[in-house]
Amino acid sequence: MLLLGPPVLLFALFTWQVVVDGPLVGLDERLSGALVHPDRASEVLADLGNVGVAGPALVIALGYAAWHGRAAGTDRWWLAPSAGGVAMVLVPVLVVPLKAWTDRPGTPAVPPAVGYYPSGHTVTAVVAYGAATLLLLPLLRSAAVRRALVLLCAALVAAVSFGLVRRGYHWPLDVAAGWCLGAVLLICLSLLVGRPVGGDSRPRSAGVPDAGPGPR
């Protein structure tokens, strides 16, 4: 639970600065001016955060985790996939009101509009790729494959974040807030699926008695 503290506090700080137009906003705008360089590559990277791209990746992971858990006879096999789906559904539920409330304008690289804080593409990428990774990690036996999956998830989120800032679709602070909000959802997901609820989450074995409370 202590892991929730840093992202929550950082998100609160960033949001406060955006609402009151604080010093971080001026620094954010100067940083954006130095980083923005619209090109086709940055557009492609930013598109990795679209629901149409990140969503199917999560759906595949949800389906595989559900199939594997049910085939293995895992108690409450549906819990982890359902929690992953709920985390993704919560993205627009949280992001849309925040965009309307903060009413932040976009960068000079996009048409005049408001509602850019926080970055929905960033939160989508963090939750979709992150939840897929959390669901698949326990099913992989190879440590090397698990490390590769975590690195792939981090690379995808980093690519989306870089593309959004480089193309000028979002201010850097929008993206940083997206990391924080996505991290909160992932931590809540890991807390839910990381411990059995109402019983053992391991596959059941018929005819094998419990070893009891004594030494194992």
TISE-377236 format. One line per 5 residues: number of its first residue (from 1); their letters; for each residue z, x, y negated of C-alpha. Coordinates in steps of 0.25 Angstrom, whole numbers, plus 5000, padded with zeros to 4 digits. Example, Ala and Ser with C-alpha at 12.3 -4.5 7.8 and 13.67 -1.06 7.14 Angstrom:
BEGIN
1 = as = 5031/5049/5018 ~ 5029/5055/5004
***
This chain:
BEGIN
1 = mlllg = 5000/5000/5000 ~ 5002/5012/4991 ~ 4987/5015/4991 ~ 4985/5002/4983 ~ 4993/5008/4971
6 = ppvll = 4982/5018/4965 ~ 4970/5009/4966 ~ 4977/4997/4960 ~ 4983/5005/4949 ~ 4970/5012/4946
11 = falft = 4963/4999/4946 ~ 4973/4993/4936 ~ 4972/5005/4927 ~ 4956/5004/4927 ~ 4956/4989/4925
16 = wqvvv = 4966/4990/4913 ~ 4958/5001/4906 ~ 4945/4993/4908 ~ 4952/4980/4902 ~ 4958/4987/4890
21 = dgplv = 4947/4997/4888 ~ 4956/5009/4890 ~ 4954/5024/4890 ~ 4949/5024/4904 ~ 4937/5015/4900
26 = glder = 4932/5025/4889 ~ 4933/5036/4900 ~ 4926/5027/4910 ~ 4914/5025/4900 ~ 4913/5039/4897
31 = lsgal = 4913/5043/4912 ~ 4902/5032/4914 ~ 4893/5038/4903 ~ 4894/5051/4910 ~ 4891/5046/4924
36 = vhpdr = 4881/5035/4922 ~ 4867/5039/4926 ~ 4859/5027/4932 ~ 4849/5030/4943 ~ 4845/5024/4956
41 = asevl = 4854/5032/4965 ~ 4866/5027/4957 ~ 4861/5012/4959 ~ 4860/5014/4974 ~ 4874/5020/4975
46 = adlgn = 4880/5009/4967 ~ 4873/4998/4976 ~ 4881/5003/4988 ~ 4892/4995/4981 ~ 4884/4982/4982
51 = vgvag = 4890/4971/4991 ~ 4876/4971/4997 ~ 4878/4985/5002 ~ 4893/4987/5004 ~ 4895/4973/5009
56 = palvi = 4887/4974/5022 ~ 4893/4988/5025 ~ 4907/4981/5025 ~ 4902/4969/5033 ~ 4897/4978/5044
61 = algya = 4911/4985/5044 ~ 4918/4972/5044 ~ 4909/4967/5056 ~ 4911/4980/5064 ~ 4926/4980/5062
66 = awhgr = 4927/4965/5066 ~ 4919/4967/5078 ~ 4926/4980/5083 ~ 4940/4974/5081 ~ 4936/4961/5088
71 = aagtd = 4930/4969/5100 ~ 4942/4978/5101 ~ 4951/4966/5101 ~ 4958/4971/5089 ~ 4969/4962/5084
76 = rwwla = 4965/4954/5071 ~ 4951/4962/5071 ~ 4946/4953/5060 ~ 4957/4957/5050 ~ 4951/4970/5045
81 = psagg = 4936/4965/5044 ~ 4941/4953/5037 ~ 4950/4961/5027 ~ 4938/4970/5024 ~ 4930/4958/5021
86 = vamvl = 4941/4952/5012 ~ 4941/4965/5004 ~ 4927/4964/5001 ~ 4928/4950/4997 ~ 4939/4954/4987
91 = vpvlv = 4930/4963/4980 ~ 4923/4953/4971 ~ 4935/4944/4971 ~ 4942/4956/4964 ~ 4931/4962/4956
96 = vplka = 4924/4950/4950 ~ 4937/4946/4942 ~ 4940/4960/4938 ~ 4926/4961/4932 ~ 4927/4949/4924
101 = wtdrp = 4941/4952/4919 ~ 4938/4967/4915 ~ 4924/4963/4909 ~ 4920/4978/4908 ~ 4906/4980/4903
106 = gtpav = 4897/4989/4911 ~ 4891/5003/4908 ~ 4879/5005/4898 ~ 4871/5007/4911 ~ 4871/4992/4915
111 = ppavg = 4868/4980/4907 ~ 4879/4974/4898 ~ 4889/4967/4906 ~ 4904/4966/4910 ~ 4912/4965/4922
116 = yypsg = 4910/4979/4928 ~ 4925/4982/4931 ~ 4928/4985/4942 ~ 4915/4989/4950 ~ 4912/4979/4960
121 = htvta = 4903/4988/4967 ~ 4913/4999/4969 ~ 4924/4989/4974 ~ 4913/4984/4984 ~ 4910/4998/4989
126 = vvayg = 4924/5002/4990 ~ 4928/4989/4998 ~ 4916/4987/5007 ~ 4914/5002/5011 ~ 4929/5004/5011
131 = aatll = 4933/4992/5019 ~ 4921/4995/5029 ~ 4927/5009/5031 ~ 4941/5004/5033 ~ 4937/4994/5044
136 = llpll = 4928/5005/5051 ~ 4937/5017/5051 ~ 4947/5012/5062 ~ 4935/5009/5071 ~ 4929/5023/5070
141 = rsaav = 4934/5033/5080 ~ 4928/5046/5074 ~ 4936/5052/5063 ~ 4923/5058/5057 ~ 4917/5045/5057
146 = rralv = 4929/5039/5050 ~ 4928/5050/5039 ~ 4913/5048/5038 ~ 4915/5033/5035 ~ 4926/5035/5025
151 = llcaa = 4917/5045/5018 ~ 4905/5035/5018 ~ 4914/5025/5012 ~ 4919/5034/5001 ~ 4904/5039/4999
156 = lvaav = 4899/5025/4997 ~ 4910/5021/4987 ~ 4908/5033/4979 ~ 4893/5031/4979 ~ 4894/5017/4974
161 = sfglv = 4904/5021/4963 ~ 4895/5033/4959 ~ 4883/5024/4958 ~ 4890/5013/4950 ~ 4895/5023/4940
166 = rrgyh = 4882/5032/4940 ~ 4873/5020/4938 ~ 4882/5014/4927 ~ 4885/5001/4935 ~ 4900/5003/4933
171 = wpldv = 4909/5012/4924 ~ 4917/5022/4933 ~ 4930/5014/4930 ~ 4924/5002/4936 ~ 4921/5010/4949
176 = aagwc = 4935/5016/4949 ~ 4941/5002/4948 ~ 4932/4998/4960 ~ 4938/5009/4968 ~ 4952/5005/4965
181 = lgavl = 4949/4990/4968 ~ 4942/4993/4981 ~ 4953/5003/4985 ~ 4963/4992/4984 ~ 4955/4982/4993
186 = licls = 4953/4993/5003 ~ 4968/4997/5003 ~ 4971/4982/5005 ~ 4961/4982/5016 ~ 4966/4994/5023
191 = llvgr = 4981/4989/5022 ~ 4976/4976/5029 ~ 4968/4981/5040 ~ 4976/4994/5042 ~ 4988/4987/5049
196 = pvggd = 4988/4976/5059 ~ 4992/4962/5055 ~ 5000/4955/5065 ~ 4997/4964/5076 ~ 4990/4976/5082
201 = srprs = 4976/4979/5076 ~ 4972/4987/5088 ~ 4964/4982/5100 ~ 4972/4974/5110 ~ 4973/4980/5125
206 = agvpd = 4976/4970/5136 ~ 4986/4973/5146 ~ 4992/4985/5139 ~ 5007/4982/5136 ~ 5013/4986/5123
211 = agpgp = 5020/5000/5124 ~ 5033/4994/5118 ~ 5041/5000/5107 ~ 5045/5013/5115 ~ 5038/5026/5114
216 = r = 5023/5026/5116
***
